[in-house]
């Protein structure tokens, strides 16, 4: 079994081993992967953070040893909270790093992954992190107006479950990758009137499959990724878009995670 680390700002993970295949998610700097399969210049990987699988270009991760993988997996993790930060790597090279990227074993001298050393001076989540509803809302607002991108997880393109996963991640709460998966987590709330800021609202389609998720922002408002990360009204029917003057998503359930 082989292991790898993402040392680029963002890497597309695809449904098939082809540059033309659908992007289903992304790796961010610091993500660790298990390599399950290889084909030509493609690797089928599993992201250790959420166990999501897909195909990546083998040039876009760095192979690490089993010992290094175990060491990094067990190391305390922190997450970047600036929209964009720049790391200084070997020989002074600069690496752009995006909101929600992972840093392990940070010291005053930086941090190490394999034989590569990095310097970092940006804003990070705290190690002894106690989830805060205020922090979750503040971090979601940081991503306001980020464009929608299927499979995206960054300020330059993000989907609905990428938004919720990343915001909760930097606040110490692990969510699965897709909206339908996230709907299996947390405690159900009976009525929308009982929902509180930080709760997750899930929405289904005509086949009653959960296809969308957002974060309750305040009473009767939700922040979610639809076209862009935006704030809309929500009631017992679903999300109402004032600009379009219609309901765009049908409410299925609400879950509380903190």
C-alpha positions as CSV (number, residue, x, y, z in Angstrom):
1,X,0.0,0.0,0.0
2,X,1.3,3.5,-0.9
3,X,0.6,6.8,0.7
4,X,0.8,10.4,-0.4
5,X,0.5,14.1,0.7
6,X,-0.9,17.0,-1.3
7,X,1.6,19.8,-1.4
8,X,-0.2,21.9,-3.9
9,X,-2.9,24.5,-3.2
10,X,-5.7,22.5,-4.8
11,X,-5.9,19.3,-6.8
12,X,-9.0,18.0,-8.7
13,X,-10.2,14.5,-7.8
14,X,-12.1,12.9,-10.7
15,X,-14.6,10.2,-11.2
16,X,-12.5,8.4,-13.8
17,X,-8.8,8.4,-14.7
18,X,-9.1,11.2,-17.3
19,X,-8.7,14.9,-17.4
20,X,-12.1,15.1,-19.1
21,X,-13.9,13.2,-16.3
22,X,-16.2,14.9,-13.8
23,X,-14.5,16.5,-10.8
24,X,-16.2,15.1,-7.7
25,X,-14.1,16.8,-5.0
26,X,-10.7,18.4,-4.4
27,X,-7.6,17.8,-2.3
28,X,-6.2,20.8,-0.4
29,X,-2.7,21.4,0.8
30,X,-1.8,19.0,3.6
31,X,-4.4,16.4,2.8
32,X,-3.2,12.8,3.2
33,X,-4.2,10.0,0.8
34,X,-4.1,6.3,0.6
35,X,-3.3,5.0,-2.9
36,X,-5.7,2.1,-3.8
37,X,-4.9,1.7,-7.5
38,X,-2.8,3.1,-10.3
39,X,-3.5,3.3,-14.1
40,X,-1.0,4.9,-16.5
41,X,-0.3,8.3,-14.9
42,X,-3.4,8.2,-12.6
43,X,-3.9,7.2,-9.0
44,X,-7.1,6.1,-7.4
45,X,-6.9,7.6,-3.9
46,X,-8.8,7.8,-0.7
47,X,-8.7,11.1,1.2
48,X,-7.9,10.2,4.8
49,X,-10.0,13.1,6.1
50,X,-13.4,11.9,4.8
51,X,-12.7,8.6,3.1
52,X,-13.8,10.0,-0.2
53,X,-12.3,8.2,-3.3
54,X,-11.5,9.3,-6.8
55,X,-8.7,9.6,-9.4
56,X,-5.9,12.2,-9.4
57,X,-2.9,12.9,-11.6
58,X,0.1,11.1,-10.1
59,X,2.2,14.3,-10.5
60,X,0.0,16.2,-8.1
61,X,0.8,14.3,-4.9
62,X,4.1,13.5,-3.2
63,X,4.6,9.9,-2.1
64,X,5.5,9.5,1.5
65,X,6.6,6.4,3.5
66,X,4.4,4.3,5.7
67,X,6.2,5.7,8.8
68,X,5.7,9.3,7.7
69,X,2.1,8.7,6.9
70,X,1.5,7.2,10.4
71,X,3.4,10.1,12.0
72,X,1.4,12.7,10.1
73,X,-1.9,10.9,10.6
74,X,-1.5,11.0,14.4
75,X,-0.1,14.6,14.6
76,X,-2.2,17.4,15.9
77,X,-3.9,19.2,13.0
78,X,-4.6,22.9,12.4
79,X,-6.4,24.5,9.5
80,X,-5.7,27.7,7.7
81,X,-8.3,30.4,8.1
82,X,-7.1,33.1,5.6
83,X,-8.8,33.0,2.2
84,X,-5.3,32.8,0.6
85,X,-2.0,32.4,2.4
86,X,1.5,31.9,1.0
87,X,3.9,29.3,2.4
88,X,7.6,29.4,1.9
89,X,9.0,26.1,0.9
90,X,12.3,24.7,-0.1
91,X,14.8,27.1,-1.8
92,X,12.4,30.0,-1.0
93,X,9.7,28.8,-3.4
94,X,6.3,30.2,-2.6
95,X,3.1,28.1,-2.5
96,X,-0.4,29.6,-2.4
97,X,-2.5,27.9,0.2
98,X,-6.3,28.2,0.5
99,X,-8.8,28.4,3.4
100,X,-9.2,25.0,5.1
101,X,-5.8,23.6,4.3
102,X,-4.1,21.4,6.9
103,X,-0.9,21.9,8.9
104,X,0.5,19.4,11.3
105,X,3.2,19.7,14.0
106,X,3.7,23.5,13.5
107,X,6.5,24.9,15.5
108,X,8.2,28.3,15.6
109,X,10.4,27.1,12.8
110,X,7.6,26.0,10.6
111,X,6.6,22.4,9.8
112,X,7.8,19.4,7.9
113,X,6.2,16.9,5.4
114,X,8.6,14.2,4.3
115,X,11.9,15.9,3.5
116,X,10.3,19.2,2.7
117,X,10.2,22.1,5.2
118,X,7.7,25.0,5.1
119,X,7.4,28.3,6.8
120,X,4.0,29.7,7.8
121,X,2.8,32.9,9.5
122,X,-0.9,33.1,8.7
123,X,-4.1,32.6,10.7
124,X,-4.8,29.1,12.0
125,X,-7.6,27.3,13.9
126,X,-6.7,26.5,17.5
127,X,-5.4,23.1,18.5
128,X,-7.7,22.8,21.5
129,X,-10.7,23.7,19.4
130,X,-14.2,23.9,21.0
131,X,-16.7,24.3,18.2
132,X,-18.4,27.7,18.4
133,X,-21.6,28.7,16.5
134,X,-20.4,32.3,16.2
135,X,-17.1,31.0,14.6
136,X,-19.0,28.8,12.2
137,X,-21.1,31.7,11.0
138,X,-18.1,34.0,10.8
139,X,-16.2,31.5,8.7
140,X,-19.1,30.8,6.4
141,X,-19.3,34.6,5.8
142,X,-15.7,34.6,4.8
143,X,-16.7,32.5,1.8
144,X,-19.7,34.7,0.9
145,X,-19.8,35.3,-2.9
146,X,-17.4,32.4,-3.7
147,X,-18.6,31.0,-7.1
148,X,-20.4,27.7,-7.2
149,X,-18.2,24.8,-8.6
150,X,-19.3,21.2,-8.6
151,X,-16.8,19.3,-6.5
152,X,-15.2,22.5,-5.3
153,X,-13.9,23.2,-1.8
154,X,-12.1,26.6,-2.1
155,X,-12.9,30.3,-2.1
156,X,-12.4,30.2,-5.9
157,X,-15.1,27.6,-6.5
158,X,-17.1,25.6,-4.0
159,X,-20.2,23.4,-3.9
160,X,-22.9,23.2,-1.2
161,X,-21.4,20.3,0.8
162,X,-17.9,21.6,0.2
163,X,-19.0,24.8,1.9
164,X,-20.5,23.0,4.9
165,X,-17.6,20.5,5.2
166,X,-14.9,23.2,5.0
167,X,-16.5,25.6,7.4
168,X,-17.1,22.9,10.0
169,X,-13.7,21.4,9.4
170,X,-11.9,24.6,10.5
171,X,-14.1,24.6,13.6
172,X,-13.1,21.1,14.6
173,X,-16.2,19.2,13.4
174,X,-15.7,16.5,10.8
175,X,-18.4,16.2,8.1
176,X,-18.6,13.7,5.3
177,X,-18.2,15.0,1.8
178,X,-21.6,14.9,0.1
179,X,-24.9,16.4,1.2
180,X,-26.6,13.0,1.4
181,X,-23.8,11.7,3.6
182,X,-23.8,14.7,5.8
183,X,-27.6,14.2,6.4
184,X,-26.7,11.0,8.3
185,X,-24.8,13.0,10.9
186,X,-26.1,15.0,13.9
187,X,-29.4,15.2,15.7
188,X,-32.7,15.8,13.8
189,X,-34.6,19.0,14.5
190,X,-38.4,18.7,14.1
191,X,-39.4,22.2,12.9
192,X,-37.7,24.9,11.0
193,X,-38.8,27.3,13.7
194,X,-36.7,25.4,16.2
195,X,-33.6,25.7,14.1
196,X,-30.7,27.7,15.4
197,X,-27.7,29.3,13.8
198,X,-25.1,26.7,12.8
199,X,-27.7,23.9,12.2
200,X,-27.5,22.2,8.8
201,X,-30.6,22.2,6.5
202,X,-31.0,19.6,3.8
203,X,-33.1,19.7,0.7
204,X,-34.3,17.0,-1.7
205,X,-35.3,16.6,-5.3
206,X,-38.4,15.1,-7.0
207,X,-37.0,11.6,-6.4
208,X,-36.7,12.5,-2.7
209,X,-32.9,12.3,-2.8
210,X,-31.0,14.8,-0.7
211,X,-29.1,17.0,-3.2
212,X,-28.4,20.3,-1.3
213,X,-27.3,21.5,2.1
214,X,-26.8,24.9,3.8
215,X,-26.0,26.5,7.2
216,X,-28.8,28.2,9.1
217,X,-27.5,31.7,9.3
218,X,-30.1,33.3,11.6
219,X,-33.8,33.0,12.1
220,X,-35.4,32.4,8.6
221,X,-32.1,32.8,6.8
222,X,-29.6,30.3,5.3
223,X,-26.1,30.6,3.8
224,X,-25.5,28.1,1.0
225,X,-23.8,27.6,-2.3
226,X,-26.1,28.1,-5.2
227,X,-24.6,29.9,-8.2
228,X,-22.4,31.5,-5.5
229,X,-22.3,31.4,-1.7
230,X,-25.2,33.5,-0.8
231,X,-27.8,34.2,2.0
232,X,-31.4,33.5,1.3
233,X,-34.7,33.1,3.2
234,X,-35.8,29.7,4.5
235,X,-39.1,28.5,5.8
236,X,-41.0,25.2,6.2
237,X,-41.2,24.9,2.4
238,X,-37.6,25.5,1.6
239,X,-35.3,28.2,0.3
240,X,-36.9,31.3,-1.2
241,X,-34.7,33.4,-3.5
242,X,-36.0,37.0,-3.5
243,X,-34.1,37.9,-6.7
244,X,-35.8,35.0,-8.6
245,X,-39.1,35.4,-6.6
246,X,-39.5,31.7,-6.2
247,X,-38.6,28.7,-4.0
248,X,-35.4,27.1,-5.4
249,X,-34.9,24.2,-2.9
250,X,-37.4,22.0,-1.1
251,X,-36.7,21.4,2.6
252,X,-36.3,17.8,3.7
253,X,-34.7,17.9,7.2
254,X,-32.6,19.9,9.7
255,X,-29.7,18.5,11.7
256,X,-27.8,19.9,14.7
257,X,-24.1,18.9,15.1
258,X,-23.0,21.2,18.0
